[in-house]
Amino acid sequence: MARKWQKFAANQRKRISFQRPNTNDAKSCSTSAFVVDKNHFVVYSIDQNRFVVPLTYLQHEVIRQLLHMSEEEFGLPSDGPITLPFDALFLNYIISLIRRGVSADF
């Protein structure tokens, strides 16, 4: 019985799997895909641009502060995306600083 269940589960995973985009770029602004690569999370700017951000960026104090400001401004989303209270230009700037290796505590 267990073998039959494993085969069923494997078939279901194949059936519902999605093609994942191969993007490691944090400024990816595609709004059509809901699936993100492993070890990434999605945030939206106030002007509705989508950012796929590596989880490793959470080690930077500035990212944690941006998320905290979002919580203060909009509350914790229970069924929707995280929206940061900044425009895409500002978020691109912050992400570019992190990519360049600016200190985690800037």
OpenMM code with the backbone's topology and positions (N, CA, C; nanometers):
from openmm import Vec3, app, unit

residues = "MET ALA ARG LYS TRP GLN LYS PHE ALA ALA ASN GLN ARG LYS ARG ILE SER PHE GLN ARG PRO ASN THR ASN ASP ALA LYS SER CYS SER THR SER ALA PHE VAL VAL ASP LYS ASN HIS PHE VAL VAL TYR SER ILE ASP GLN ASN ARG PHE VAL VAL PRO LEU THR TYR LEU GLN HIS GLU VAL ILE ARG GLN LEU LEU HIS MET SER GLU GLU GLU PHE GLY LEU PRO SER ASP GLY PRO ILE THR LEU PRO PHE ASP ALA LEU PHE LEU ASN TYR ILE ILE SER LEU ILE ARG ARG GLY VAL SER ALA ASP PHE".split()
positions = [
    Vec3(0.0818, -0.1200, 0.0000),
    Vec3(0.0000, 0.0000, 0.0000),
    Vec3(0.0861, 0.1263, 0.0000),
    Vec3(0.1955, 0.1244, 0.0791),
    Vec3(0.2833, 0.2409, 0.0869),
    Vec3(0.3483, 0.2691, -0.0481),
    Vec3(0.3852, 0.1648, -0.1206),
    Vec3(0.4483, 0.1818, -0.2509),
    Vec3(0.3514, 0.2472, -0.3498),
    Vec3(0.2261, 0.2057, -0.3424),
    Vec3(0.1235, 0.2624, -0.4302),
    Vec3(0.1048, 0.4119, -0.3999),
    Vec3(0.1065, 0.4471, -0.2708),
    Vec3(0.0906, 0.5862, -0.2292),
    Vec3(0.2096, 0.6695, -0.2777),
    Vec3(0.3318, 0.6158, -0.2682),
    Vec3(0.4506, 0.6873, -0.3130),
    Vec3(0.4442, 0.7149, -0.4624),
    Vec3(0.3990, 0.6164, -0.5391),
    Vec3(0.3870, 0.6338, -0.6831),
    Vec3(0.2811, 0.7400, -0.7151),
    Vec3(0.1688, 0.7364, -0.6439),
    Vec3(0.0641, 0.8371, -0.6621),
    Vec3(0.1179, 0.9765, -0.6313),
    Vec3(0.1895, 0.9902, -0.5185),
    Vec3(0.2438, 1.1196, -0.4783),
    Vec3(0.3444, 1.1712, -0.5811),
    Vec3(0.4282, 1.0833, -0.6339),
    Vec3(0.5268, 1.1229, -0.7351),
    Vec3(0.4574, 1.1725, -0.8612),
    Vec3(0.3516, 1.1030, -0.9030),
    Vec3(0.2760, 1.1463, -1.0210),
    Vec3(0.2094, 1.2819, -0.9975),
    Vec3(0.1584, 1.3037, -0.8789),
    Vec3(0.0947, 1.4317, -0.8476),
    Vec3(0.1962, 1.5460, -0.8515),
    Vec3(0.3165, 1.5228, -0.7971),
    Vec3(0.4210, 1.6258, -0.7991),
    Vec3(0.4574, 1.6619, -0.9417),
    Vec3(0.4688, 1.5613, -1.0289),
    Vec3(0.5007, 1.5874, -1.1696),
    Vec3(0.3896, 1.6683, -1.2355),
    Vec3(0.2667, 1.6331, -1.2031),
    Vec3(0.1516, 1.6976, -1.2668),
    Vec3(0.1387, 1.8439, -1.2280),
    Vec3(0.1701, 1.8777, -1.1036),
    Vec3(0.1483, 2.0150, -1.0585),
    Vec3(0.2754, 2.0985, -1.0544),
    Vec3(0.3872, 2.0421, -1.0990),
    Vec3(0.5107, 2.1206, -1.0972),
    Vec3(0.5042, 2.2284, -1.2049),
    Vec3(0.5700, 2.3381, -1.1763),
    Vec3(0.5722, 2.4526, -1.2660),
    Vec3(0.7132, 2.4738, -1.3177),
    Vec3(0.7247, 2.5296, -1.4370),
    Vec3(0.8543, 2.5702, -1.4886),
    Vec3(0.8985, 2.6931, -1.4107),
    Vec3(1.0131, 2.6858, -1.3458),
    Vec3(1.0627, 2.7979, -1.2664),
    Vec3(1.1576, 2.8816, -1.3491),
    Vec3(1.1449, 3.0122, -1.3395),
    Vec3(1.2376, 3.0976, -1.4130),
    Vec3(1.3776, 3.0844, -1.3545),
    Vec3(1.4779, 3.0929, -1.4384),
    Vec3(1.6155, 3.0821, -1.3923),
    Vec3(1.6704, 3.2225, -1.3688),
    Vec3(1.6247, 3.2875, -1.2617),
    Vec3(1.6711, 3.4216, -1.2313),
    Vec3(1.7308, 3.4245, -1.0935),
    Vec3(1.8512, 3.4744, -1.0872),
    Vec3(1.9150, 3.4984, -0.9592),
    Vec3(1.9248, 3.6472, -0.9352),
    Vec3(1.8649, 3.7244, -1.0227),
    Vec3(1.8728, 3.8685, -1.0159),
    Vec3(1.7636, 3.9219, -0.9249),
    Vec3(1.8029, 3.9986, -0.8253),
    Vec3(1.7075, 4.0479, -0.7269),
    Vec3(1.6146, 4.1529, -0.7837),
    Vec3(1.6464, 4.2118, -0.8981),
    Vec3(1.5571, 4.3158, -0.9491),
    Vec3(1.4611, 4.2640, -1.0549),
    Vec3(1.4394, 4.1358, -1.0572),
    Vec3(1.3418, 4.0774, -1.1467),
    Vec3(1.2045, 4.1345, -1.1132),
    Vec3(1.1384, 4.1924, -1.2109),
    Vec3(1.0119, 4.2603, -1.1834),
    Vec3(0.8953, 4.1963, -1.2571),
    Vec3(0.9038, 4.0696, -1.2857),
    Vec3(0.7958, 3.9991, -1.3512),
    Vec3(0.6806, 3.9797, -1.2541),
    Vec3(0.5602, 4.0159, -1.2975),
    Vec3(0.4448, 3.9980, -1.2107),
    Vec3(0.3601, 3.8793, -1.2535),
    Vec3(0.4013, 3.8080, -1.3579),
    Vec3(0.3175, 3.7001, -1.4077),
    Vec3(0.3430, 3.5664, -1.3385),
    Vec3(0.4610, 3.5449, -1.2829),
    Vec3(0.4924, 3.4169, -1.2198),
    Vec3(0.4750, 3.4263, -1.0689),
    Vec3(0.4126, 3.3245, -1.0113),
    Vec3(0.3917, 3.3231, -0.8670),
    Vec3(0.4943, 3.2350, -0.7967),
    Vec3(0.5661, 3.1547, -0.8713),
    Vec3(0.6637, 3.0637, -0.8143),
    Vec3(0.8008, 3.1298, -0.8218),
    Vec3(0.8736, 3.1267, -0.7121),
    Vec3(1.0085, 3.1828, -0.7120),
    Vec3(1.1082, 3.0722, -0.6829),
    Vec3(1.2324, 3.0985, -0.7175),
    Vec3(1.3382, 3.0020, -0.6921),
    Vec3(1.3548, 2.9779, -0.5435),
    Vec3(1.4049, 2.8613, -0.5126),
    Vec3(1.4332, 2.8258, -0.3737),
    Vec3(1.5334, 2.9279, -0.3171),
    Vec3(1.5196, 2.9581, -0.1893),
    Vec3(1.6060, 3.0523, -0.1180),
    Vec3(1.5868, 3.1975, -0.1619),
    Vec3(1.4685, 3.2294, -0.2085),
    Vec3(1.4328, 3.3667, -0.2458),
    Vec3(1.2966, 3.4000, -0.1860),
    Vec3(1.2693, 3.5295, -0.1733),
    Vec3(1.1364, 3.5734, -0.1333),
    Vec3(1.0961, 3.6905, -0.2213),
    Vec3(0.9675, 3.7213, -0.2222),
    Vec3(0.9133, 3.8249, -0.3101),
    Vec3(0.8603, 3.9402, -0.2267),
    Vec3(0.8940, 4.0608, -0.2690),
    Vec3(0.8341, 4.1821, -0.2134),
    Vec3(0.7919, 4.2697, -0.3303),
    Vec3(0.6986, 4.3583, -0.3026),
    Vec3(0.6537, 4.4535, -0.4032),
    Vec3(0.6841, 4.5943, -0.3558),
    Vec3(0.7164, 4.6812, -0.4507),
    Vec3(0.7348, 4.8222, -0.4187),
    Vec3(0.5969, 4.8885, -0.4144),
    Vec3(0.5939, 5.0093, -0.3646),
    Vec3(0.4670, 5.0827, -0.3544),
    Vec3(0.4054, 5.1055, -0.4930),
    Vec3(0.4915, 5.1095, -0.5969),
    Vec3(0.4414, 5.1264, -0.7332),
    Vec3(0.4215, 4.9922, -0.8047),
    Vec3(0.4071, 4.8831, -0.7248),
    Vec3(0.3685, 4.7486, -0.7707),
    Vec3(0.4720, 4.6781, -0.8577),
    Vec3(0.5996, 4.7121, -0.8433),
    Vec3(0.7047, 4.6357, -0.9097),
    Vec3(0.7421, 4.5189, -0.8199),
    Vec3(0.7651, 4.4034, -0.8816),
    Vec3(0.7936, 4.2805, -0.8079),
    Vec3(0.9443, 4.2590, -0.7990),
    Vec3(0.9921, 4.2282, -0.6789),
    Vec3(1.1331, 4.2029, -0.6553),
    Vec3(1.1498, 4.0634, -0.5970),
    Vec3(1.2306, 3.9814, -0.6626),
    Vec3(1.2647, 3.8491, -0.6124),
    Vec3(1.4017, 3.8643, -0.5468),
    Vec3(1.4037, 3.8475, -0.4146),
    Vec3(1.5216, 3.8800, -0.3351),
    Vec3(1.5768, 3.7526, -0.2704),
    Vec3(1.7091, 3.7332, -0.2760),
    Vec3(1.7675, 3.6167, -0.2088),
    Vec3(1.7490, 3.6245, -0.0575),
    Vec3(1.7227, 3.5123, 0.0048),
    Vec3(1.7054, 3.5082, 0.1501),
    Vec3(1.8300, 3.5571, 0.2236),
    Vec3(1.9460, 3.5418, 0.1623),
    Vec3(2.0694, 3.5866, 0.2272),
    Vec3(2.0704, 3.7365, 0.2513),
    Vec3(1.9888, 3.8114, 0.1779),
    Vec3(1.9821, 3.9566, 0.1987),
    Vec3(1.9191, 3.9905, 0.3336),
    Vec3(1.8519, 3.8954, 0.3951),
    Vec3(1.7924, 3.9207, 0.5266),
    Vec3(1.8982, 3.9420, 0.6348),
    Vec3(2.0219, 3.9077, 0.6068),
    Vec3(2.1280, 3.9331, 0.7030),
    Vec3(2.1645, 4.0810, 0.7084),
    Vec3(2.1212, 4.1583, 0.6117),
    Vec3(2.1485, 4.3015, 0.6079),
    Vec3(2.0431, 4.3766, 0.6887),
    Vec3(2.0911, 4.4572, 0.7777),
    Vec3(2.0017, 4.5333, 0.8662),
    Vec3(1.9044, 4.6205, 0.7870),
    Vec3(1.9488, 4.6764, 0.6758),
    Vec3(1.8612, 4.7641, 0.5981),
    Vec3(1.7389, 4.6884, 0.5457),
    Vec3(1.7568, 4.5644, 0.5031),
    Vec3(1.6425, 4.4848, 0.4546),
    Vec3(1.5471, 4.4565, 0.5693),
    Vec3(1.6019, 4.4212, 0.6836),
    Vec3(1.5156, 4.3958, 0.8003),
    Vec3(1.4391, 4.5222, 0.8399),
    Vec3(1.5037, 4.6371, 0.8321),
    Vec3(1.4365, 4.7629, 0.8649),
    Vec3(1.3276, 4.7961, 0.7629),
    Vec3(1.3532, 4.7698, 0.6356),
    Vec3(1.2507, 4.7930, 0.5330),
    Vec3(1.1282, 4.7057, 0.5578),
    Vec3(1.1513, 4.5805, 0.5962),
    Vec3(1.0396, 4.4917, 0.6268),
    Vec3(0.9642, 4.5388, 0.7512),
    Vec3(1.0382, 4.5878, 0.8492),
    Vec3(0.9745, 4.6403, 0.9708),
    Vec3(0.8898, 4.7633, 0.9375),
    Vec3(0.9421, 4.8511, 0.8523),
    Vec3(0.8664, 4.9700, 0.8111),
    Vec3(0.7407, 4.9305, 0.7342),
    Vec3(0.7509, 4.8258, 0.6541),
    Vec3(0.6342, 4.7768, 0.5812),
    Vec3(0.5276, 4.7279, 0.6785),
    Vec3(0.5715, 4.6557, 0.7812),
    Vec3(0.4771, 4.6065, 0.8820),
    Vec3(0.4081, 4.7222, 0.9526),
    Vec3(0.4829, 4.8282, 0.9855),
    Vec3(0.4228, 4.9445, 1.0513),
    Vec3(0.3246, 5.0165, 0.9595),
    Vec3(0.3599, 5.0262, 0.8329),
    Vec3(0.2774, 5.1006, 0.7361),
    Vec3(0.1519, 5.0238, 0.6947),
    Vec3(0.1678, 4.8944, 0.6631),
    Vec3(0.0590, 4.8171, 0.6042),
    Vec3(0.0101, 4.7010, 0.6904),
    Vec3(0.0801, 4.6692, 0.7984),
    Vec3(0.0454, 4.5533, 0.8790),
    Vec3(0.1029, 4.4271, 0.8180),
    Vec3(0.0785, 4.3153, 0.8845),
    Vec3(0.1269, 4.1864, 0.8332),
    Vec3(0.0251, 4.1294, 0.7355),
    Vec3(0.0666, 4.1028, 0.6115),
    Vec3(-0.0283, 4.0478, 0.5147),
    Vec3(-0.0600, 3.9023, 0.5476),
    Vec3(-0.1879, 3.8702, 0.5533),
    Vec3(-0.2261, 3.7319, 0.5826),
    Vec3(-0.2478, 3.6512, 0.4556),
    Vec3(-0.2885, 3.7165, 0.3493),
    Vec3(-0.3146, 3.6417, 0.2263),
    Vec3(-0.2650, 3.7132, 0.1018),
    Vec3(-0.1823, 3.8142, 0.1205),
    Vec3(-0.1328, 3.8890, 0.0066),
    Vec3(0.0168, 3.9079, 0.0127),
    Vec3(0.0693, 3.9796, -0.0839),
    Vec3(0.2140, 3.9985, -0.0900),
    Vec3(0.2633, 4.1021, 0.0115),
    Vec3(0.3930, 4.0982, 0.0376),
    Vec3(0.4562, 4.2005, 0.1213),
    Vec3(0.4837, 4.3208, 0.0321),
    Vec3(0.4340, 4.4366, 0.0724),
    Vec3(0.4580, 4.5595, -0.0011),
    Vec3(0.5445, 4.6505, 0.0837),
    Vec3(0.6543, 4.6968, 0.0244),
    Vec3(0.7425, 4.7893, 0.0944),
    Vec3(0.7005, 4.9314, 0.0603),
    Vec3(0.7049, 5.0234, 0.1570),
    Vec3(0.6562, 5.1599, 0.1333),
    Vec3(0.7579, 5.2475, 0.0604),
    Vec3(0.8171, 5.1943, -0.0459),
    Vec3(0.9159, 5.2670, -0.1248),
    Vec3(0.8934, 5.2363, -0.2715),
    Vec3(0.9418, 5.3262, -0.3588),
    Vec3(0.9269, 5.3008, -0.5018),
    Vec3(1.0379, 5.2102, -0.5522),
    Vec3(1.0229, 5.1645, -0.6747),
    Vec3(1.1166, 5.0687, -0.7339),
    Vec3(1.2561, 5.1284, -0.7476),
    Vec3(1.2668, 5.2559, -0.7748),
    Vec3(1.3973, 5.3201, -0.7895),
    Vec3(1.4784, 5.3079, -0.6602),
    Vec3(1.4149, 5.3358, -0.5478),
    Vec3(1.4820, 5.3261, -0.4183),
    Vec3(1.5217, 5.1817, -0.3884),
    Vec3(1.4318, 5.0867, -0.4124),
    Vec3(1.4625, 4.9469, -0.3845),
    Vec3(1.5741, 4.8945, -0.4748),
    Vec3(1.5754, 4.9358, -0.6002),
    Vec3(1.6860, 4.8984, -0.6883),
    Vec3(1.8180, 4.9523, -0.6359),
    Vec3(1.8168, 5.0740, -0.5825),
    Vec3(1.9368, 5.1343, -0.5257),
    Vec3(1.9860, 5.0535, -0.4053),
    Vec3(1.8969, 5.0185, -0.3139),
    Vec3(1.9342, 4.9415, -0.1957),
    Vec3(1.9903, 4.8050, -0.2364),
    Vec3(1.9247, 4.7393, -0.3308),
    Vec3(1.9699, 4.6078, -0.3762),
    Vec3(2.1063, 4.6185, -0.4434),
    Vec3(2.1276, 4.7253, -0.5208),
    Vec3(2.2581, 4.7412, -0.5857),
    Vec3(2.3688, 4.7633, -0.4832),
    Vec3(2.3394, 4.8343, -0.3744),
    Vec3(2.4388, 4.8522, -0.2677),
    Vec3(2.4744, 4.7178, -0.2029),
    Vec3(2.3739, 4.6370, -0.1786),
    Vec3(2.3980, 4.5068, -0.1173),
    Vec3(2.4806, 4.4192, -0.2116),
    Vec3(2.4474, 4.4210, -0.3406),
    Vec3(2.5220, 4.3421, -0.4387),
    Vec3(2.6689, 4.3837, -0.4443),
    Vec3(2.6946, 4.5129, -0.4267),
    Vec3(2.8329, 4.5618, -0.4319),
    Vec3(2.9118, 4.5288, -0.3074),
    Vec3(2.8445, 4.4717, -0.2092),
    Vec3(2.9164, 4.4287, -0.0897),
    Vec3(2.9272, 4.5333, 0.0184),
    Vec3(2.8354, 4.6285, 0.0196),
    Vec3(2.8343, 4.7280, 0.1260),
    Vec3(2.8089, 4.6559, 0.2577),
    Vec3(2.8654, 4.7052, 0.3653),
    Vec3(2.8539, 4.6419, 0.4955),
    Vec3(2.7097, 4.6056, 0.5277),
    Vec3(2.6920, 4.4938, 0.5963),
    Vec3(2.5581, 4.4451, 0.6329),
    Vec3(2.4880, 4.5413, 0.7286),
    Vec3(2.5606, 4.6297, 0.7930),
    Vec3(2.5000, 4.7207, 0.8909),
    Vec3(2.4848, 4.8634, 0.8406),
    Vec3(2.4980, 4.8877, 0.7082),
    Vec3(2.4914, 5.0265, 0.6632),
    Vec3(2.3608, 5.0864, 0.6905),
] * unit.nanometer
topology = app.Topology()
chain = topology.addChain("A")
for resn in residues:
    res = topology.addResidue(resn, chain)
    for name in ("N", "CA", "C"):
        topology.addAtom(name, app.Element.getBySymbol(name[0]), res)
